[in-house]
Amino acid sequence: MLLSMTGYGDAREQEGGRLIAVEVRTVNNRYLKVSIRCPDAYSAKEQEIEKLVRNSVARGTVNIALRIDSVSRSGQYHINHDVIQSYWEQLIAITDEMHLSPPAQLTDFLTLPGVIVEDEDGRTDVDAEWPLVQKVLEKALAQLDEFRQREGDSMRQDLVQQCELIAAQLETVAERAPTVIVQYRDKLKDRVTQLLRDTGVSVTDADLIREVSLFADRCDINEEITRMRSHLDQFSECLNQKESAGRKLEFLCQEMFREVNTIGSKSNNVDIAHAVVEMKGCIERLREIVQNVE
């Protein structure tokens, strides 16, 4: 099973005059990075929120937005004049220093931390409300997981297709590889015969065999072909295993690209060279997809 590192999930619940809404977005990242936006009162719960995320996501950048609104009471918020005054004074100082004009809209400050404050009678016990928040967060994470699985299934189909194309080109290489040495032997024999035709010097079969053997050692790609087949088998196993294995797939892509490069540098055949170009293109496609696999 493959899981995409790109996903989205959201959930909301209303209870006791409070509306809890959670939105989760993920993008690819080599490691796990969790970013949380939540009301100031819930800053102490960020560690517990991150723990829940880590139970669902192993790799990627996770952005969580937790919003809590009151739907039954009004007039329970006010603007903290001291805080907004502090923001304004700092902005004026910066704009004066940089010789810029300050913004005319004070409403731009309303979204800054600490500007909007909840009245005492409207505040909620965070610990009492946490079970509901946790429930909503788990629902959003479950929806995220479903999204990532659907994306992973789509990526898996594409990866399988690219592997099949690579395997087909690899068989072409395996079929053409033995003929390279035979062609070299025949060309070498014809060329030497033409060069020595009027000299009276003859070349023995042993001389040709020795030269062809040296060429065969330099151009032998059997080991590379064997390793490529092994890498493709391992790649297929990773696609079918229970857990997502993005890191291993990345490693296998690197190894396959190395083997194909070696085949290309050793080969001296047009058909093999064409197959190498095709395989490189497929491997590049694999690498692009795998970068988004958890």
C-alpha positions in Angstrom: 0.0 0.0 0.0 1.3 3.4 -0.9 0.4 6.7 0.9 0.7 10.0 -0.8 2.4 12.8 1.2 -0.1 15.2 -0.3 -3.5 15.2 1.3 -6.4 17.1 2.8 -8.9 16.4 5.5 -11.4 18.4 7.6 -14.1 17.8 10.2 -16.4 19.8 12.4 -18.7 19.3 15.4 -21.1 21.5 17.3 -21.8 21.0 20.9 -22.8 23.2 23.8 -22.9 26.4 21.7 -19.3 25.8 20.5 -18.3 24.9 16.9 -15.1 23.0 16.6 -13.5 22.9 13.1 -10.3 21.2 12.1 -8.5 21.4 8.7 -5.5 19.3 7.9 -3.3 19.8 4.8 -0.1 17.8 4.0 2.6 18.2 1.4 5.8 16.3 0.7 8.8 16.6 2.9 11.8 14.4 3.6 11.0 14.4 7.3 7.9 14.9 9.4 7.2 18.6 10.2 4.0 19.6 12.0 2.7 23.2 12.0 -0.3 24.0 14.2 -2.5 27.1 14.2 -4.9 27.1 17.1 -6.5 29.5 19.6 -4.1 30.8 22.2 -5.9 28.9 24.9 -5.0 25.6 23.1 -1.3 26.3 22.8 -0.7 24.0 25.8 -2.4 21.2 23.8 -0.1 21.4 20.8 2.1 18.6 22.0 -1.0 16.3 22.3 -2.1 17.4 18.8 1.2 16.6 17.3 1.2 13.2 19.0 -2.1 12.4 17.3 -0.7 13.5 14.0 2.4 11.3 14.4 0.1 8.3 14.9 -1.3 8.9 11.4 1.5 10.5 9.4 5.1 9.3 9.2 6.6 11.8 6.7 5.7 15.2 5.2 4.8 18.7 6.2 1.5 18.7 8.1 -0.4 22.0 8.5 -3.3 21.9 11.1 -5.8 24.7 11.6 -8.0 24.4 14.7 -10.8 26.9 14.9 -13.3 27.2 17.8 -16.3 29.5 17.5 -19.2 30.4 19.7 -22.6 30.0 18.0 -24.9 30.8 20.9 -23.5 33.8 22.6 -22.6 37.3 21.4 -20.5 40.2 22.7 -18.0 37.9 24.5 -14.9 39.3 22.7 -13.2 42.6 22.9 -10.2 44.3 21.4 -7.1 44.5 23.6 -6.2 48.2 23.2 -2.7 47.8 24.8 -1.7 45.0 22.5 -3.0 46.8 19.3 -1.3 50.0 20.5 2.0 48.1 20.9 1.7 46.7 17.4 0.9 50.1 15.9 3.9 51.8 17.7 6.3 49.1 16.5 5.0 49.5 12.9 5.3 53.3 13.0 8.9 53.0 14.2 9.8 50.6 11.4 8.1 52.6 8.7 9.8 55.8 9.9 13.2 54.1 9.9 12.6 52.8 6.4 10.9 56.0 5.2 7.7 54.3 4.3 4.0 55.3 4.8 2.2 53.3 7.5 -1.0 51.4 6.4 -4.2 53.2 6.9 -6.3 50.2 7.9 -6.2 49.2 11.5 -8.4 46.2 10.7 -5.2 44.6 9.4 -4.2 44.2 13.0 -7.3 42.3 14.1 -5.8 38.9 13.1 -2.6 39.3 15.0 -2.1 37.3 18.2 -3.6 38.7 21.3 -5.6 41.5 19.7 -9.0 39.9 20.0 -9.5 38.7 23.6 -12.3 36.5 24.9 -14.3 37.9 27.9 -14.1 36.1 31.2 -17.7 34.9 31.0 -17.2 33.5 27.5 -14.1 31.4 28.2 -14.2 27.7 28.1 -12.4 25.1 30.2 -9.9 23.7 27.7 -9.5 20.4 29.5 -13.3 19.9 29.5 -13.5 20.8 25.8 -10.5 18.7 24.8 -12.3 15.4 24.3 -14.5 17.0 21.7 -11.6 18.7 20.0 -9.7 15.4 19.9 -12.7 13.7 18.4 -12.9 16.3 15.6 -9.1 16.1 15.0 -9.2 12.3 14.7 -12.1 12.6 12.2 -10.1 15.1 10.1 -7.0 12.8 10.2 -9.1 9.8 9.2 -10.4 11.8 6.2 -6.8 12.8 5.4 -5.7 9.2 5.5 -8.5 8.2 3.0 -7.4 11.0 0.7 -3.7 9.9 0.9 -4.7 6.3 0.2 -6.6 7.3 -2.9 -3.7 9.3 -4.2 -1.4 6.5 -3.3 -3.4 4.0 -5.3 -3.3 6.3 -8.3 0.5 6.7 -7.9 0.9 2.9 -7.6 -0.7 2.3 -11.0 1.6 4.8 -12.6 4.7 3.2 -10.9 3.7 -0.3 -12.0 3.3 1.0 -15.6 6.7 2.6 -15.6 8.3 -0.5 -14.1 6.8 -2.7 -16.9 8.2 -0.3 -19.5 11.6 -0.5 -17.9 11.4 -4.3 -17.7 10.5 -4.5 -21.4 13.5 -2.3 -22.4 15.8 -4.3 -20.1 14.8 -7.5 -22.0 15.8 -5.8 -25.2 19.2 -5.0 -23.7 19.6 -8.6 -22.5 18.7 -9.9 -26.0 21.1 -7.6 -27.8 24.0 -7.9 -25.3 25.5 -11.2 -26.7 25.4 -10.0 -30.3 27.6 -7.0 -29.4 30.6 -9.2 -28.9 29.9 -11.3 -32.0 29.6 -8.1 -34.1 32.8 -6.7 -32.7 34.7 -10.0 -33.5 33.4 -10.0 -37.1 34.2 -6.4 -37.6 37.6 -6.7 -36.1 38.5 -9.7 -38.2 37.4 -8.0 -41.4 39.3 -4.9 -40.6 42.5 -6.6 -39.7 42.3 -8.8 -42.8 41.9 -5.7 -45.0 44.8 -3.9 -43.3 47.2 -6.9 -43.6 46.0 -8.1 -47.0 49.1 -6.9 -48.9 51.7 -7.2 -46.1 52.0 -11.0 -45.9 51.4 -10.9 -42.2 48.7 -13.2 -40.8 46.7 -13.0 -37.7 45.9 -16.1 -35.8 42.6 -17.0 -34.2 44.4 -16.8 -30.8 45.2 -13.2 -31.4 41.6 -12.4 -32.3 40.3 -14.3 -29.3 42.6 -12.5 -26.9 41.4 -9.1 -28.2 37.8 -10.0 -28.3 38.1 -11.4 -24.7 39.4 -8.0 -23.5 36.6 -6.2 -25.3 34.1 -8.6 -23.8 35.4 -7.9 -20.3 35.1 -4.2 -20.8 31.6 -4.4 -22.3 30.1 -7.2 -20.2 26.7 -5.9 -18.8 25.4 -9.2 -17.5 25.9 -8.2 -13.8 24.1 -4.8 -14.4 21.2 -6.6 -16.1 20.9 -9.1 -13.2 21.0 -6.2 -10.6 18.4 -4.3 -12.6 16.1 -7.3 -12.5 16.6 -7.6 -8.8 15.9 -3.9 -8.2 12.7 -4.2 -10.2 11.6 -7.2 -8.2 12.3 -5.3 -4.9 10.5 -2.3 -6.2 7.4 -4.4 -7.0 7.6 -5.9 -3.5 7.6 -2.5 -1.9 4.5 -1.5 -3.9 2.7 -4.6 -2.6 3.7 -4.5 1.0 1.4 -3.4 3.8 3.2 -0.2 4.8 4.3 2.6 2.6 8.0 2.6 1.8 8.9 5.9 0.1 12.5 6.0 1.4 13.3 2.5 0.0 11.6 3.3 -3.3 13.8 6.4 -3.5 16.9 4.3 -2.9 15.9 1.8 -5.5 15.4 4.5 -8.1 18.9 5.8 -7.4 20.4 2.3 -7.8 18.5 1.6 -11.0 19.6 4.9 -12.5 23.2 4.0 -11.6 22.9 0.6 -13.3 21.4 2.0 -16.4 24.1 4.6 -16.7 26.7 1.8 -16.4 24.9 -0.2 -19.2 24.9 2.9 -21.4 28.6 3.6 -20.8 29.6 0.0 -21.5 27.4 -0.7 -24.5 28.4 -0.1 -28.1 25.1 -0.9 -29.8 22.4 1.4 -31.2 19.5 -0.7 -29.9 21.0 -0.9 -26.4 21.7 2.9 -26.5 18.0 3.5 -27.4 16.8 1.2 -24.7 19.0 3.0 -22.1 17.5 6.4 -23.1 14.0 4.9 -22.7 14.8 3.4 -19.3 16.3 6.7 -18.0 13.1 8.5 -18.9 11.0 5.9 -17.1 13.3 6.0 -14.0 13.0 9.8 -13.9 9.3 9.5 -13.9 9.6 7.0 -11.0 11.7 9.4 -9.1 9.2 12.2 -9.6 6.3 10.1 -8.3 8.3 8.5 -5.4 9.2 11.9 -4.0 5.6 12.2 -3.0 5.3 8.8 -1.4 5.4 8.5 2.4 
